[in-house]
Amino acid sequence: MLRVGVVGFRGYSGAELVKILVRHRGVEPWLVEHRSDAAERPRPRGHRALPSLAANAEAVRAADLAVVFLATPAEVSMELAPTMLEAGARVIDLSGAFRLGQAETYRRWYREEHTQPELLAEAVYGLPEFYRERIRKARLVANPGCYPTAANLALRPLVESGIADRTAGFICDAKSGVSGAGRKPTLKTSFCEVSENFSAYSVLDHRHVPEVLQNAGLRESEFTFTAHLLPLDRGILETIYLRTRDGCSAERILGVYEERYQGEPFVRLYEPGTLPDLRCVQHTNYCDIGFRHDPSTGRAVIVSVIDNLVKGAAGQAVQNMNLMLGFEETEGLLCGC
């Protein structure tokens, strides 16, 4: 049993991560405390029997942790990642700290300076369907954002194949459950604001946009993204609008997807005209993709759904860990909750 550590285990993604790791047959999860007031903060229910240690190089080295997950805000991840790497652990970061390839891009979209530009250049983007072999060898993996995971899996095959008419642009209308905003309470995510409501946010400047651009191969002028807050706890549904080139058919679109995702354990494709919904993927590591296509106008509507806490965060992080440590890629991820 290899030991792995989880920093930020009290948050939604961190708690989901621990839940998955507990049932994993190849690892032993350790809770890594990074707050100075950790002794005063109660552990979540079900975590009390797990071993713990402090988030410093000496403790991580002594515990011989093979991987450390950082389910922390970006600024905390930038602070802790060098320490964990120095201690000999490999790092999977669930924040946005290391997802973008350049410090200037990070500064523009996150409106903050990046404090670890050398690690930013080293980090491997952790979307296994696209970067599996690089992930296996990586010291530092940047776990993708939830919205970009669903968008990139839907868009990239159509862009790569050339069947999408890029002159018509791409519109991604995305909706997420409230857990995507994290556990820290805000007015926007309070019960009275969310219940019986539906709202758009971060219009034209959502920080997940550059992840889609750099991984789907799009220019900013071609892609319009709007995020919406759904009054439910988990799940992401993205409705993506585009036009195909002349002569394209629904069968051709399906063929592109089938060729790209043949053998992929966590991408499920639907027959043309059949669309997935959130219940298809909640509490799973699957991304389900369906579409409708009108050959007379070239209009295509793609629906891509994931669970934001699993394929959009903790499940994908474990999928990356499995690749890095040589486990079966599906280990720990085929059991629902």
C-alpha positions in Angstrom: 0.0 0.0 0.0 1.5 3.3 -1.1 0.8 6.3 1.2 -0.7 9.4 -0.3 -1.6 12.7 1.4 -4.5 15.0 1.0 -4.2 18.7 1.8 -7.5 20.5 2.0 -9.5 17.5 3.0 -12.2 19.6 4.7 -13.4 21.1 1.4 -15.9 19.6 -0.9 -13.3 18.3 -3.4 -10.9 17.2 -0.7 -13.6 15.3 1.1 -14.7 13.6 -2.1 -11.0 12.7 -2.7 -10.7 11.1 0.6 -13.9 9.1 0.1 -12.5 7.7 -3.2 -9.0 7.0 -1.8 -10.4 5.0 1.2 -11.9 2.5 -1.2 -8.8 2.4 -3.4 -7.0 -1.0 -3.1 -3.5 0.3 -3.7 -3.1 3.3 -1.4 -3.4 4.5 2.2 -4.7 8.0 2.5 -3.1 10.4 5.0 -4.6 13.7 6.0 -2.1 16.6 5.7 -2.8 19.6 7.9 -1.6 23.0 6.5 -3.4 25.4 8.8 -1.8 26.8 12.0 -5.1 26.3 13.8 -5.6 22.7 12.7 -5.9 21.4 16.3 -9.0 23.6 16.8 -10.7 22.5 13.6 -12.7 19.3 13.8 -12.2 16.7 11.2 -15.1 15.7 8.9 -17.1 12.7 10.0 -15.5 9.5 8.7 -12.0 11.0 8.7 -11.2 10.6 12.4 -9.5 7.2 12.0 -7.2 8.3 9.3 -3.5 9.1 10.1 -2.4 12.7 9.7 0.7 14.8 9.6 1.8 18.4 9.1 2.4 20.0 5.7 6.1 20.3 5.9 8.9 18.6 4.1 10.3 16.7 7.1 6.9 15.2 7.9 6.1 14.3 4.3 9.5 12.7 3.8 9.3 10.8 7.1 5.8 9.4 6.1 7.2 8.5 2.7 4.2 9.9 0.8 4.3 8.9 -2.9 1.8 11.6 -3.9 0.3 14.7 -2.3 -3.0 16.1 -3.5 -3.5 19.8 -3.0 -7.2 20.5 -2.7 -6.4 24.1 -1.7 -6.9 27.6 -3.1 -4.4 28.6 -5.8 -2.2 30.7 -3.6 -1.9 27.9 -1.0 -1.0 25.4 -3.8 1.7 27.7 -5.0 3.1 27.9 -1.5 3.0 24.2 -0.8 3.9 22.6 -4.1 7.6 23.3 -3.9 7.7 21.9 -0.3 6.0 18.7 -1.3 8.2 18.2 -4.3 11.3 18.9 -2.2 10.2 16.1 0.2 10.2 13.7 -2.7 6.5 13.4 -3.2 4.8 13.9 -6.6 2.0 16.5 -6.6 -1.5 16.6 -8.0 -2.9 20.1 -7.6 -6.7 20.6 -7.8 -6.6 24.4 -7.9 -6.0 26.6 -10.9 -2.4 27.4 -9.8 -0.6 25.4 -12.5 -3.1 24.9 -15.3 -2.0 27.7 -17.6 1.3 27.6 -19.4 2.5 31.1 -18.9 2.7 33.5 -15.9 1.3 36.3 -18.1 -1.8 34.3 -18.9 -2.3 33.5 -15.2 -1.9 37.2 -14.3 -4.6 38.2 -16.8 -7.3 35.7 -15.9 -6.6 35.3 -12.2 -5.6 39.0 -11.6 -2.7 37.9 -9.4 1.0 37.4 -9.9 2.2 33.8 -10.2 4.8 33.1 -7.5 6.1 29.8 -9.0 6.6 30.4 -12.7 9.3 27.7 -13.0 6.8 25.1 -11.7 4.1 26.6 -14.0 6.3 25.7 -16.9 6.9 22.1 -15.6 3.4 21.2 -14.7 1.5 18.7 -16.9 -2.2 19.3 -17.6 -4.0 16.4 -16.1 -6.7 15.5 -18.7 -5.9 11.8 -19.2 -7.8 11.5 -22.5 -5.3 13.9 -24.1 -2.1 13.8 -22.1 -1.9 10.2 -20.6 1.7 9.5 -21.4 3.0 12.9 -20.1 1.0 12.4 -16.9 2.6 9.0 -16.2 6.1 10.7 -16.0 5.1 14.0 -14.4 6.3 15.3 -11.0 3.6 17.9 -10.9 0.1 17.5 -12.5 -2.4 20.3 -12.8 -5.8 18.8 -12.4 -8.2 20.4 -14.9 -11.0 22.7 -14.0 -14.5 21.2 -14.0 -16.0 23.4 -16.7 -13.0 22.9 -19.1 -13.1 19.1 -18.6 -16.6 18.9 -20.0 -15.9 21.5 -22.7 -12.5 20.1 -23.9 -13.8 16.6 -24.2 -16.7 17.8 -26.3 -14.9 20.3 -28.4 -11.3 19.1 -29.2 -12.2 16.2 -31.4 -14.4 18.4 -33.6 -11.7 21.1 -33.8 -8.9 18.6 -34.5 -10.9 16.8 -37.2 -11.7 20.0 -39.1 -15.4 19.3 -39.3 -16.4 22.4 -37.2 -16.7 25.6 -39.1 -14.5 27.9 -37.0 -15.6 31.0 -38.7 -19.0 30.6 -37.1 -17.6 30.5 -33.6 -18.4 28.3 -30.6 -20.8 29.1 -27.8 -20.7 27.2 -24.5 -23.6 27.6 -22.2 -22.5 26.0 -18.9 -24.4 25.2 -15.7 -22.9 23.9 -12.4 -24.1 22.9 -9.0 -23.2 25.1 -6.0 -20.4 22.8 -4.8 -18.3 24.0 -7.7 -17.9 27.3 -5.8 -16.2 25.6 -2.9 -17.1 25.2 0.7 -16.3 28.7 1.9 -19.6 30.5 2.5 -20.5 33.6 0.4 -23.7 35.6 -0.1 -23.9 34.3 -3.7 -23.9 30.7 -2.6 -26.1 31.0 0.4 -29.4 29.0 0.5 -31.7 32.0 0.1 -29.8 33.3 -2.9 -29.5 29.9 -4.7 -32.8 28.2 -3.9 -35.5 28.8 -6.5 -33.0 30.9 -8.5 -30.8 30.6 -11.6 -28.1 33.1 -12.4 -25.1 33.8 -14.8 -21.8 34.9 -13.4 -18.2 35.8 -14.6 -19.6 36.7 -18.0 -16.8 37.1 -20.6 -14.0 36.8 -18.0 -14.4 33.4 -16.4 -11.0 32.1 -15.4 -11.6 28.7 -16.9 -11.8 30.1 -20.5 -8.0 29.9 -21.2 -8.0 26.2 -20.2 -10.4 25.6 -23.0 -8.5 27.7 -25.5 -5.2 26.1 -24.9 -6.4 22.5 -24.8 -9.1 22.6 -27.5 -7.0 24.7 -29.9 -9.2 27.7 -30.1 -8.7 31.4 -30.3 -10.4 33.7 -27.7 -12.3 35.4 -30.5 -13.9 32.1 -31.5 -15.2 31.0 -28.1 -17.9 32.5 -25.9 -18.4 30.9 -22.5 -21.0 31.7 -19.9 -21.2 30.0 -16.5 -24.5 29.6 -14.6 -25.3 28.6 -11.0 -27.8 25.8 -10.7 -29.8 25.3 -7.4 -28.4 21.8 -6.8 -25.4 20.5 -5.1 -23.4 18.8 -7.8 -23.1 18.3 -11.6 -22.2 20.2 -14.7 -24.2 20.3 -17.9 -22.8 22.2 -20.9 -24.7 23.0 -24.0 -22.3 23.8 -26.8 -23.5 25.5 -30.1 -21.5 25.4 -33.3 -21.8 24.9 -37.0 -20.2 22.1 -39.1 -18.7 22.4 -42.6 -20.8 21.6 -45.7 -21.5 18.0 -46.2 -21.1 16.9 -42.6 -23.5 14.4 -41.2 -24.5 13.2 -37.7 -22.8 9.9 -38.5 -19.6 11.7 -39.3 -19.7 13.6 -36.0 -20.3 10.4 -34.1 -17.4 8.7 -36.0 -15.0 11.5 -35.0 -15.9 11.0 -31.4 -15.8 7.2 -31.6 -12.3 7.3 -33.2 -11.0 9.8 -30.6 -12.4 8.1 -27.5 -12.1 4.4 -28.5 -11.1 2.5 -25.4 -11.4 5.5 -23.1 -12.9 4.1 -19.8 -14.6 7.3 -18.7 -16.0 8.9 -21.8 -19.5 7.6 -22.9 -21.0 8.6 -26.3 -24.6 8.7 -27.1 -26.3 7.9 -30.4 -27.2 11.0 -32.5 -30.3 12.7 -31.1 -30.0 11.2 -27.7 -28.8 13.6 -25.0 -27.4 12.9 -21.5 -28.6 14.7 -18.3 -27.0 15.2 -14.9 -28.4 12.1 -13.3 -26.5 10.0 -15.8 -23.1 11.1 -14.3 -23.7 12.2 -10.7 -21.3 10.4 -8.2 -19.4 8.9 -11.2 -16.1 9.7 -13.0 -17.8 9.6 -16.4 -18.2 12.4 -19.0 -21.2 11.7 -21.2 -21.5 13.4 -24.6 -24.6 13.5 -26.8 -25.6 15.8 -29.7 -28.1 16.7 -32.4 -27.2 17.9 -35.9 -29.2 19.6 -38.6 -27.4 18.8 -42.0 -29.4 21.4 -43.9 -28.1 24.3 -41.8 -24.9 22.8 -40.3 -26.1 23.6 -36.8 -24.9 21.2 -34.1 -25.7 21.2 -30.4 -23.5 19.2 -28.2 -24.4 18.3 -24.6 -21.5 17.3 -22.3 -22.2 16.4 -18.6 -19.9 15.5 -15.7 -20.0 15.4 -11.9 -18.0 18.5 -11.0 -16.7 16.9 -7.8 -15.6 13.6 -9.4 -14.6 13.9 -13.1 -14.4 17.6 -12.6 -12.1 17.3 -9.5 -11.4 14.4 -7.1 -12.1 11.5 -9.5 -10.0 12.9 -12.2 -7.2 13.5 -9.7 -7.3 9.8 -8.7 -7.4 8.9 -12.4 -4.1 10.9 -12.7 -2.7 9.3 -9.6 -3.4 5.8 -11.0 -1.4 6.7 -14.1 1.5 8.2 -12.2 1.8 5.2 -9.8 1.2 2.5 -12.3 -2.2 1.3 -11.1 -5.1 0.3 -13.3 -6.5 3.6 -14.5 -10.0 2.8 -13.3 -8.9 1.6 -9.8 -11.2 3.1 -7.1 -13.3 4.9 -9.7 -15.9 2.4 -10.9 -17.8 2.2 -7.6 -20.6 4.7 -7.1 -21.4 6.3 -3.8 
